[in-house]
Amino acid sequence: MQEAKRVGELMKPIWLEHYPEGVPATIEVDPTLSVDQLFVRSVKQFSERPAYSCMGHSISFRRLDELSAAFGAWMQSQGITKGSRVALMMPNILQYPVCLFGLLRIGAIVVNVNPLYKARELQYQLNDSGAEMIVVAENFAHTLETVLEKTPVRRVVLTSIGEEIGFKGLIIDFALRHVMKKVESFSLPEAIYFTDVLNQGRRMTLTPATNTFDDIAFLQYTGGTTGVSKGAILTHGNIVSNVYQVLAWVKPFINLDERQVMITPLPLYHVFSMMANCILMTMIGAESVLITNPRDIPKMVREIGRHKFSIITGVNTLFNALLNNAEFRKSDFSGLCITLAGAMSLSPATAARWRQVTGKPLSEGYGLTETSPAAIINPLDQDGADTIGVPIPSTEISLRDDNGKEVGVGDVGEICIRGPQVTPGYWKRPDETERAKTADGFFLTGDLAVMDERGYFKIVDRKKDMILVSGLNVYPNEVEAVALTHPGVLECAAVGIPDERAGEIVKLFAVKHSPTLSAEELIKYCRANLAGYKVPRQVEFRNELPKNTVGKVLRRELRQTAPEGNAP
């Protein structure tokens, strides 16, 4: 075995003075480890424990081992080998971890797909990733059908909530209509159902791959200021490193010798939930309670009530919704140890009310798809609404001005990150990779922050024009590109405006080409071509848009006047 390597050097020792007691400045990671090796180790150690539960049914670590092996073996029989890309398009159901770990065990690359994607978005991601196969929930199969022939996908695996959780037929079909998007009619005659895949796979033998630190585990798609969605490469080394970094951070706040129960309302296809609620929880032998439809707060609260949970992750809007539910406020919080918010800003009011209701802190962390995702987290015994915290072990943070010079305490600079969890780059986009990193290897986040005298960081603005809707990234250029295909639009610009529930919503400013174009018509058009969270909620028509001397639209000026716009 290679000698364990020490990763990361802290640039600012000031951080160390405010680290939680017992958290090291750096971590040591065995460079021979891969995510699948951690998985195999965990399923052996925790074989009889429940690993995942959903809608009242659970699977043990032993069962997860058997099912993922069967799934991986079947995939190998279909020619999926190390480096093959396979897309997963489903909500939080038990099939997701089975597929994810099955694919990693054979060295395949997991391509997570948002099931809310419209046809245009889905087609782009499948083509860009070169996905050969896809596992899709029936509720989203209609969208896949419309683009399948235009993609490299050669085999489709269909699944539904009812498969492999102990129910079949009409009972689940009835439940399905209440927890997910209604199943539209579709025709995929060559598709095979998940249950049949497992039945065939059980008669086969899995041949484990030999994955290395540098092998790709995930293509996790994220947008950019160009509006082009890019596949961030996350290697086994990135993920394994982030597992150990976060484990070092949480150890002082939770007894890892005891079985933990984690509530999982955020979608597992999102990097935050995939890492924290799926991979990390599996590695420590915890049970992850999958919430299939977090928008149904009453049902989610009833599910939470069945468990003495110790960990819950979410976004500001979700925590607000829970706090506004009378039944949730009656829940048993005696076992709660860690509540972590991410993906969008946490409001001080939400954090304060969470502590009032639960008696426990609500901490905020910071990261990106490109950092696997954790990079900065508040100590988990502190409310974290004013700052995003301090760097986790083996993570270097540098705040730099527009000239690349590091700024001092109290000065605003762009957050630049270097550490073992940082992506090596973007899939098939060397130009984007080069633009995203400094000469000395720091990743440019586009977020502006200040560091106080304690070494804590506070986000003050975004350098990029990204809009954050309930923790999901919306890139203005993508919204604008769709709106501009409407014949009634001459030019347009999308911005984010504050919203009490979602944090931000999309507002579109447009100059009409057709005088009869209405806000309702334009929003309806966008809804047909964009995932729901990307659709403009407000449209304001103007005679012209503000621009600089070279003709670039000044989105900052539009944001300043956005609240006075009209909604349909």
C-alpha positions as CSV (number, residue, x, y, z in Angstrom):
1,M,0.0,0.0,0.0
2,Q,1.2,3.5,-0.8
3,E,2.2,5.7,2.0
4,A,-0.8,7.8,3.2
5,K,-0.4,11.3,1.9
6,R,-1.0,14.5,3.7
7,V,-3.1,17.0,1.8
8,G,-3.5,20.7,2.1
9,E,-1.6,23.5,3.9
10,L,-3.5,26.2,5.7
11,M,-2.7,29.7,4.5
12,K,-4.1,31.5,7.5
13,P,-3.4,30.0,10.9
14,I,-6.0,32.4,12.3
15,W,-8.6,29.8,11.4
16,L,-7.1,27.2,13.7
17,E,-7.9,29.3,16.8
18,H,-11.6,28.9,16.0
19,Y,-11.7,25.3,14.9
20,P,-13.9,23.0,16.9
21,E,-11.9,21.2,19.6
22,G,-10.6,17.9,18.2
23,V,-10.8,18.9,14.5
24,P,-7.4,18.6,12.8
25,A,-6.0,21.2,10.4
26,T,-5.3,18.6,7.8
27,I,-6.5,15.1,7.1
28,E,-4.6,12.1,5.8
29,V,-6.1,10.2,2.9
30,D,-5.0,6.8,1.7
31,P,-4.5,7.4,-2.1
32,T,-5.5,3.9,-2.9
33,L,-9.0,4.3,-1.7
34,S,-12.1,4.7,-3.9
35,V,-15.7,5.3,-3.2
36,D,-16.7,1.7,-4.0
37,Q,-14.0,0.4,-1.6
38,L,-15.5,2.6,1.2
39,F,-18.9,1.2,0.3
40,V,-17.8,-2.5,0.4
41,R,-16.1,-1.9,3.8
42,S,-19.3,-0.3,5.2
43,V,-21.8,-2.9,4.0
44,K,-19.7,-5.6,5.7
45,Q,-19.3,-3.7,8.9
46,F,-23.0,-2.6,9.2
47,S,-24.7,-5.5,7.4
48,E,-27.7,-5.8,9.6
49,R,-28.4,-2.1,10.1
50,P,-31.1,-0.3,8.0
51,A,-29.3,1.7,5.3
52,Y,-32.1,3.5,3.5
53,S,-35.8,3.9,4.1
54,C,-38.6,5.4,2.0
55,M,-42.3,5.5,2.5
56,G,-42.2,3.2,5.5
57,H,-40.0,0.5,3.9
58,S,-36.3,0.1,4.4
59,I,-33.4,-1.9,3.1
60,S,-30.5,-3.1,5.2
61,F,-26.8,-2.7,4.3
62,R,-26.7,-6.4,3.5
63,R,-29.6,-6.0,1.1
64,L,-28.0,-2.8,-0.4
65,D,-24.9,-4.8,-1.1
66,E,-26.8,-7.7,-2.8
67,L,-29.0,-5.3,-4.9
68,S,-26.1,-3.1,-6.0
69,A,-24.0,-6.1,-6.9
70,A,-26.9,-7.5,-9.0
71,F,-27.4,-4.2,-10.7
72,G,-23.7,-3.8,-11.5
73,A,-23.4,-7.3,-12.8
74,W,-26.3,-6.8,-15.2
75,M,-24.8,-3.5,-16.4
76,Q,-21.6,-5.4,-17.1
77,S,-23.5,-7.9,-19.1
78,Q,-24.8,-5.0,-21.3
79,G,-21.2,-3.8,-22.1
80,I,-21.0,-1.1,-19.4
81,T,-17.4,-1.0,-18.3
82,K,-15.0,1.2,-16.5
83,G,-15.4,4.7,-17.8
84,S,-18.9,4.2,-19.3
85,R,-21.3,7.0,-18.5
86,V,-24.7,6.0,-17.1
87,A,-27.4,8.6,-16.3
88,L,-29.7,8.4,-13.3
89,M,-33.0,10.3,-13.5
90,M,-35.2,9.8,-10.5
91,P,-36.3,11.4,-7.3
92,N,-35.4,10.2,-3.8
93,I,-36.4,6.5,-4.0
94,L,-34.6,3.4,-2.8
95,Q,-33.5,2.5,-6.4
96,Y,-31.1,5.5,-6.5
97,P,-28.5,4.3,-4.0
98,V,-28.8,0.8,-5.5
99,C,-27.9,2.1,-8.9
100,L,-25.3,4.6,-7.7
101,F,-23.2,2.1,-5.8
102,G,-23.8,-0.6,-8.4
103,L,-22.3,1.6,-11.0
104,L,-19.4,2.8,-8.9
105,R,-18.5,-0.8,-8.2
106,I,-17.9,-1.6,-11.9
107,G,-16.1,1.7,-12.5
108,A,-18.8,3.4,-14.5
109,I,-19.3,7.1,-14.3
110,V,-22.6,8.3,-12.7
111,V,-24.3,11.2,-14.5
112,N,-26.9,12.7,-12.3
113,V,-29.9,14.2,-14.1
114,N,-32.5,16.5,-12.6
115,P,-35.8,14.7,-13.3
116,L,-37.6,18.0,-13.7
117,Y,-35.6,18.8,-16.8
118,K,-37.5,19.6,-20.0
119,A,-36.7,17.8,-23.2
120,R,-34.2,20.4,-24.4
121,E,-32.2,20.3,-21.1
122,L,-32.2,16.5,-21.0
123,Q,-31.1,16.1,-24.6
124,Y,-28.2,18.4,-24.1
125,Q,-26.9,16.6,-20.9
126,L,-27.2,13.1,-22.4
127,N,-25.3,14.2,-25.5
128,D,-22.7,16.2,-23.7
129,S,-21.9,13.4,-21.3
130,G,-22.1,10.6,-23.9
131,A,-24.4,8.6,-21.6
132,E,-24.9,5.1,-23.0
133,M,-27.7,4.0,-20.6
134,I,-30.2,5.7,-18.4
135,V,-32.3,4.7,-15.4
136,V,-35.4,6.8,-15.3
137,A,-38.5,6.8,-13.2
138,E,-41.7,6.3,-15.2
139,N,-43.0,9.7,-14.2
140,F,-40.3,11.3,-16.4
141,A,-40.2,8.7,-19.2
142,H,-42.3,10.8,-21.5
143,T,-39.6,13.5,-21.6
144,L,-37.0,10.9,-22.3
145,E,-39.1,9.5,-25.1
146,T,-39.2,12.8,-27.0
147,V,-35.4,13.0,-27.2
148,L,-34.1,9.4,-27.0
149,E,-33.3,9.0,-30.7
150,K,-31.3,12.2,-30.7
151,T,-28.9,10.9,-27.9
152,P,-26.3,8.2,-27.6
153,V,-28.4,6.3,-25.0
154,R,-28.8,2.7,-26.3
155,R,-30.7,1.1,-23.4
156,V,-33.3,2.4,-21.0
157,V,-34.1,1.0,-17.5
158,L,-37.5,2.0,-16.2
159,T,-38.5,2.1,-12.6
160,S,-41.3,3.3,-10.3
161,I,-41.7,3.9,-6.6
162,G,-43.4,0.5,-6.3
163,E,-40.4,-1.5,-7.4
164,E,-38.3,-3.1,-4.7
165,I,-40.0,-1.5,-1.7
166,G,-42.5,-4.2,-1.1
167,F,-45.6,-3.0,-3.0
168,K,-46.9,-3.5,-6.5
169,G,-49.7,-2.4,-8.7
170,L,-52.7,-0.2,-8.1
171,I,-51.9,0.7,-4.5
172,I,-48.6,2.2,-5.5
173,D,-50.1,3.8,-8.6
174,F,-52.6,5.6,-6.4
175,A,-49.8,6.7,-4.0
176,L,-47.7,7.8,-6.9
177,R,-50.2,10.4,-8.0
178,H,-49.9,12.0,-4.6
179,V,-46.2,12.1,-4.2
180,M,-44.8,12.7,-7.7
181,K,-45.5,14.1,-11.1
182,K,-48.3,12.2,-12.8
183,V,-47.2,9.5,-15.2
184,E,-47.8,10.8,-18.8
185,S,-48.3,8.2,-21.5
186,F,-45.0,7.1,-23.1
187,S,-43.7,4.4,-25.4
188,L,-40.3,2.9,-24.8
189,P,-40.8,-0.6,-26.1
190,E,-37.1,-1.6,-25.8
191,A,-36.9,-0.5,-22.1
192,I,-36.4,-3.0,-19.3
193,Y,-37.9,-2.7,-15.9
194,F,-35.6,-2.4,-12.8
195,T,-37.1,-5.5,-11.2
196,D,-36.2,-7.6,-14.3
197,V,-32.7,-6.1,-14.3
198,L,-32.2,-7.3,-10.7
199,N,-33.7,-10.7,-11.3
200,Q,-31.3,-11.2,-14.2
201,G,-28.4,-9.7,-12.3
202,R,-28.8,-12.0,-9.4
203,R,-27.9,-14.9,-11.7
204,M,-24.7,-13.1,-12.8
205,T,-21.4,-12.5,-11.1
206,L,-20.1,-8.9,-10.4
207,T,-16.5,-8.3,-11.5
208,P,-15.4,-5.3,-9.3
209,A,-13.4,-2.6,-11.0
210,T,-10.1,-1.4,-9.8
211,N,-10.8,2.3,-9.3
212,T,-8.0,4.7,-8.5
213,F,-8.0,8.1,-6.8
214,D,-7.8,9.9,-10.2
215,D,-10.6,7.9,-11.9
216,I,-13.9,9.8,-12.5
217,A,-16.8,8.8,-10.3
218,F,-19.3,11.5,-11.3
219,L,-20.1,14.0,-14.0
220,Q,-22.1,16.5,-12.0
221,Y,-23.6,19.1,-14.3
222,T,-23.6,22.8,-13.4
223,G,-24.1,26.0,-15.3
224,G,-21.9,28.9,-15.9
225,T,-21.9,32.6,-16.9
226,T,-21.9,31.5,-20.5
227,G,-25.3,29.7,-19.9
228,V,-23.8,26.4,-21.1
229,S,-24.2,23.6,-18.7
230,K,-20.9,21.9,-17.9
231,G,-20.1,18.5,-16.4
232,A,-17.9,19.0,-13.4
233,I,-15.6,16.0,-13.1
234,L,-15.6,14.6,-9.6
235,T,-13.0,11.8,-9.1
236,H,-13.0,9.1,-6.5
237,G,-10.3,11.0,-4.8
238,N,-12.4,14.2,-4.7
239,I,-15.3,12.3,-3.0
240,V,-13.2,10.2,-0.7
241,S,-11.3,13.3,0.5
242,N,-14.5,15.2,1.1
243,V,-15.8,12.2,3.1
244,Y,-12.8,12.3,5.4
245,Q,-12.8,16.1,5.6
246,V,-16.5,16.3,6.7
247,L,-16.1,13.3,9.0
248,A,-13.3,15.1,10.8
249,W,-15.6,18.2,11.1
250,V,-18.7,16.3,12.5
251,K,-16.9,13.9,14.9
252,P,-16.9,16.3,17.9
253,F,-20.7,16.8,17.6
254,I,-22.0,13.2,17.2
255,N,-21.3,9.8,18.5
256,L,-20.3,7.8,15.4
257,D,-20.3,4.6,17.5
258,E,-24.1,4.8,17.7
259,R,-26.4,4.3,14.8
260,Q,-27.5,7.7,13.3
261,V,-30.7,8.5,11.4
262,M,-30.6,11.3,8.8
263,I,-33.6,12.9,7.2
264,T,-33.1,13.4,3.5
265,P,-35.5,15.8,1.9
266,L,-33.0,17.3,-0.7
267,P,-32.8,15.4,-4.0
268,L,-30.0,12.9,-4.1
269,Y,-29.1,14.1,-7.7
270,H,-28.0,17.4,-6.1
271,V,-24.3,17.3,-5.1
272,F,-25.0,18.4,-1.5
273,S,-27.5,15.6,-0.8
274,M,-25.6,13.0,-2.8
275,M,-22.5,13.6,-0.8
276,A,-23.9,14.2,2.7
277,N,-27.1,12.1,2.7
278,C,-26.1,9.3,0.5
279,I,-22.3,8.6,0.4
280,L,-21.2,10.0,3.8
281,M,-24.2,8.4,5.6
282,T,-23.5,5.0,4.0
283,M,-19.9,5.2,5.1
284,I,-20.7,5.7,8.8
285,G,-23.5,3.1,8.9
286,A,-26.3,5.6,9.2
287,E,-29.9,5.2,8.0
288,S,-30.9,7.8,5.4
289,V,-34.7,8.5,5.4
290,L,-35.5,9.4,1.8
291,I,-38.3,12.0,1.4
292,T,-39.6,11.6,-2.2
293,N,-41.7,14.7,-2.3
294,P,-40.4,17.4,0.1
295,R,-43.0,19.9,-1.1
296,D,-45.7,17.9,0.7
297,I,-44.7,19.2,4.1
298,P,-47.5,17.4,6.1
299,K,-46.5,14.0,4.7
300,M,-42.8,14.8,5.3
301,V,-43.6,15.7,8.9
302,R,-45.5,12.4,9.4
303,E,-42.4,10.5,8.0
304,I,-40.1,12.5,10.3
305,G,-42.3,11.6,13.2
306,R,-41.6,7.9,12.7
307,H,-37.9,8.3,13.5
308,K,-35.8,9.6,16.3
309,F,-33.6,11.4,13.9
310,S,-30.1,12.8,14.7
311,I,-29.2,14.7,11.6
312,I,-31.2,16.7,9.0
313,T,-29.9,18.8,6.1
314,G,-31.8,21.2,3.9
315,V,-32.1,24.7,2.5
316,N,-33.5,27.8,4.1
317,T,-36.9,27.5,2.4
318,L,-37.4,24.0,3.6
319,F,-36.5,24.8,7.2
320,N,-38.9,27.7,7.1
321,A,-41.7,25.5,5.8
322,L,-41.1,22.9,8.6
323,L,-41.1,25.6,11.2
324,N,-44.4,26.9,10.0
325,N,-46.0,23.4,10.4
326,A,-47.6,22.9,13.8
327,E,-47.1,19.2,13.9
328,F,-43.4,19.5,13.2
329,R,-43.0,21.9,16.1
330,K,-44.3,19.0,18.3
331,S,-41.7,16.6,17.1
332,D,-39.2,14.8,19.3
333,F,-35.9,16.7,18.9
334,S,-34.1,15.0,21.8
335,G,-31.9,13.0,19.5
336,L,-31.1,15.9,17.1
337,C,-27.4,16.6,16.9
338,I,-26.7,18.2,13.6
339,T,-28.8,20.5,11.4
340,L,-26.9,21.8,8.4
341,A,-28.1,24.3,5.8
342,G,-26.5,24.7,2.4
343,A,-27.1,25.4,-1.3
344,M,-28.6,28.9,-0.5
345,S,-28.2,31.6,2.1
346,L,-29.5,30.9,5.6
347,S,-31.5,33.8,7.0
348,P,-30.8,34.9,10.6
349,A,-34.5,34.7,11.4
350,T,-34.8,31.1,10.3
351,A,-31.7,30.1,12.4
352,A,-33.0,31.9,15.4
353,R,-36.5,30.3,15.1
354,W,-35.0,26.8,14.6
355,R,-33.1,27.1,17.8
356,Q,-36.2,28.3,19.6
357,V,-38.4,25.4,18.3
358,T,-35.8,22.6,18.5
359,G,-33.4,23.8,21.1
360,K,-30.6,23.0,18.7
361,P,-28.4,25.2,16.4
362,L,-28.9,25.5,12.7
363,S,-25.5,25.8,11.0
364,E,-24.7,26.9,7.5
365,G,-22.0,25.5,5.2
366,Y,-20.6,26.6,1.9
367,G,-19.5,24.7,-1.2
368,L,-20.0,24.2,-4.8
369,T,-20.5,21.3,-7.3
370,E,-16.9,21.8,-8.2
371,T,-15.8,21.2,-4.5
372,S,-17.6,17.9,-4.0
373,P,-19.2,20.1,-2.4
374,A,-18.0,21.0,1.2
375,A,-15.4,23.7,1.6
376,I,-16.4,26.0,4.5
377,I,-18.7,25.1,7.4
378,N,-19.6,26.7,10.7
379,P,-18.8,24.7,13.8
380,L,-21.9,22.6,14.2
381,D,-22.7,23.8,17.7
382,Q,-23.1,27.4,16.5
383,D,-25.9,29.1,14.7
384,G,-24.5,30.0,11.3
385,A,-26.7,32.6,9.7
386,D,-24.1,35.5,9.8
387,T,-21.2,33.6,8.4
388,I,-20.5,30.5,6.3
389,G,-17.8,29.5,8.8
390,V,-14.2,28.5,8.4
391,P,-12.4,26.2,6.0
392,I,-12.8,22.5,6.7
393,P,-9.5,20.4,7.1
394,S,-7.0,20.5,4.2
395,T,-8.9,23.3,2.5
396,E,-7.1,26.6,1.6
397,I,-9.2,29.7,1.0
398,S,-7.8,32.8,-0.6
399,L,-9.8,36.0,-1.1
400,R,-8.5,37.9,-4.2
401,D,-9.3,41.1,-6.0
402,D,-9.8,41.4,-9.8
403,N,-6.1,41.5,-10.3
404,G,-5.6,38.2,-8.5
405,K,-4.0,39.8,-5.5
406,E,-5.0,38.5,-2.0
407,V,-6.9,41.0,0.1
408,G,-6.6,41.6,3.8
409,V,-9.0,41.0,6.7
410,G,-12.2,42.9,6.3
411,D,-11.7,43.5,2.6
412,V,-13.9,42.1,-0.1
413,G,-12.4,39.5,-2.5
414,E,-13.4,36.5,-4.6
415,I,-13.4,33.2,-2.8
416,C,-10.7,31.0,-4.3
417,I,-10.4,27.4,-3.1
418,R,-7.7,24.8,-3.2
419,G,-7.9,21.3,-1.7
420,P,-8.2,17.6,-2.5
421,Q,-12.0,18.0,-3.0
422,V,-11.7,20.5,-5.9
423,T,-12.6,19.2,-9.4
424,P,-9.7,18.6,-11.8
425,G,-11.9,20.4,-14.4
426,Y,-14.9,20.2,-16.7
427,W,-15.8,17.3,-19.0
428,K,-14.5,18.0,-22.5
429,R,-14.1,21.7,-21.8
430,P,-10.4,22.5,-21.3
431,D,-11.1,26.2,-22.0
432,E,-13.6,26.4,-19.2
433,T,-11.2,24.5,-16.9
434,E,-8.4,26.9,-17.6
435,R,-10.7,29.9,-16.9
436,A,-11.9,28.5,-13.6
437,K,-8.5,28.1,-12.0
438,T,-5.6,30.4,-11.0
439,A,-2.0,29.8,-12.0
440,D,-1.3,28.4,-8.5
441,G,-4.2,26.0,-8.6
442,F,-7.1,27.8,-6.8
443,F,-10.6,27.4,-8.1
444,L,-12.4,30.7,-8.8
445,T,-15.9,30.5,-7.3
446,G,-17.3,33.8,-8.5
447,D,-18.6,34.5,-4.9
448,L,-17.4,37.6,-3.1
449,A,-16.7,37.5,0.6
450,V,-14.9,39.1,3.5
451,M,-13.0,37.4,6.3
452,D,-13.2,38.8,9.8
453,E,-10.4,38.8,12.4
454,R,-11.5,35.4,13.6
455,G,-11.0,33.8,10.2
456,Y,-14.7,33.4,9.6
457,F,-16.0,34.1,6.1
458,K,-19.2,36.0,5.1
459,I,-20.7,36.1,1.6
460,V,-21.4,39.7,0.5
461,D,-22.3,39.3,-3.2
462,R,-22.0,37.2,-6.3
463,K,-19.5,38.1,-9.0
464,K,-21.5,35.9,-11.4
465,D,-25.1,36.6,-12.3
466,M,-26.3,33.3,-11.2
467,I,-29.8,33.2,-9.6
468,L,-30.4,30.8,-6.6
469,V,-33.9,29.5,-6.5
470,S,-34.5,27.3,-3.4
471,G,-30.9,26.2,-3.5
472,L,-30.9,25.4,-7.3
473,N,-28.7,27.3,-9.7
474,V,-30.4,29.2,-12.5
475,Y,-28.1,30.9,-15.1
476,P,-29.6,34.0,-16.7
477,N,-28.1,33.3,-20.1
478,E,-30.1,30.0,-20.3
479,V,-33.4,31.7,-19.5
480,E,-32.6,34.5,-21.9
481,A,-31.7,32.0,-24.7
482,V,-35.1,30.3,-24.4
483,A,-37.0,33.6,-24.2
484,L,-35.3,34.9,-27.3
485,T,-36.6,32.1,-29.4
486,H,-40.1,33.5,-28.9
487,P,-40.8,35.5,-32.1
488,G,-42.4,38.3,-30.0
489,V,-39.1,39.0,-28.0
490,L,-36.5,41.4,-29.4
491,E,-34.1,41.3,-26.5
492,C,-34.2,40.3,-22.8
493,A,-32.3,39.9,-19.6
494,A,-33.0,37.7,-16.6
495,V,-32.2,38.6,-13.0
496,G,-32.9,37.2,-9.6
497,I,-35.0,39.1,-7.1
498,P,-35.6,38.4,-3.4
499,D,-38.5,36.1,-2.5
500,E,-39.5,35.1,1.0
501,R,-40.1,31.5,0.2
502,A,-37.5,30.6,-2.5
503,G,-34.8,33.0,-1.5
504,E,-34.8,34.3,-5.1
505,I,-37.1,34.0,-8.1
506,V,-36.4,34.7,-11.8
507,K,-37.6,38.0,-13.2
508,L,-37.3,38.6,-17.0
509,F,-37.0,42.1,-18.5
510,A,-37.9,42.1,-22.2
511,V,-38.2,44.4,-25.2
512,K,-41.1,43.4,-27.4
513,H,-40.8,42.6,-31.1
514,S,-44.5,42.0,-31.2
515,P,-46.7,44.7,-29.5
516,T,-49.3,42.1,-28.6
517,L,-47.0,39.9,-26.6
518,S,-48.2,39.5,-23.0
519,A,-46.3,38.5,-19.8
520,E,-48.6,35.4,-19.5
521,E,-47.8,34.2,-23.0
522,L,-44.0,34.6,-22.5
523,I,-44.0,32.8,-19.1
524,K,-46.1,30.0,-20.6
525,Y,-43.6,29.7,-23.5
526,C,-40.6,29.5,-21.0
527,R,-42.5,26.9,-18.9
528,A,-42.6,24.6,-22.0
529,N,-38.8,24.8,-22.4
530,L,-37.4,25.2,-18.9
531,A,-37.5,23.2,-15.7
532,G,-40.0,24.8,-13.4
533,Y,-37.6,26.5,-11.0
534,K,-36.0,28.3,-14.0
535,V,-39.2,29.8,-15.3
536,P,-39.6,33.5,-14.8
537,R,-42.2,34.4,-12.2
538,Q,-42.3,38.0,-13.3
539,V,-41.9,39.7,-16.6
540,E,-41.4,43.4,-17.1
541,F,-41.5,44.9,-20.6
542,R,-39.3,47.9,-21.4
543,N,-38.6,50.0,-24.4
544,E,-34.9,49.4,-24.0
545,L,-32.5,47.6,-21.6
546,P,-29.6,49.4,-19.8
547,K,-26.2,48.7,-21.4
548,N,-22.6,49.7,-21.1
549,T,-20.5,51.3,-23.7
550,V,-19.8,48.0,-25.5
551,G,-23.5,47.0,-25.5
552,K,-23.5,44.5,-22.6
553,V,-26.8,44.5,-20.7
554,L,-26.3,45.8,-17.1
555,R,-28.1,43.2,-15.0
556,R,-27.0,44.9,-11.8
557,E,-29.0,48.0,-12.8
558,L,-32.0,45.8,-13.6
559,R,-31.8,44.1,-10.2
560,Q,-32.0,47.5,-8.5
561,T,-35.3,48.3,-10.1
562,A,-36.7,44.7,-10.3
563,P,-39.2,44.8,-7.4
564,E,-41.4,47.3,-9.2
565,G,-42.0,45.1,-12.1
566,N,-45.3,43.4,-13.1
567,A,-46.3,39.8,-12.7
568,P,-49.0,38.1,-14.7
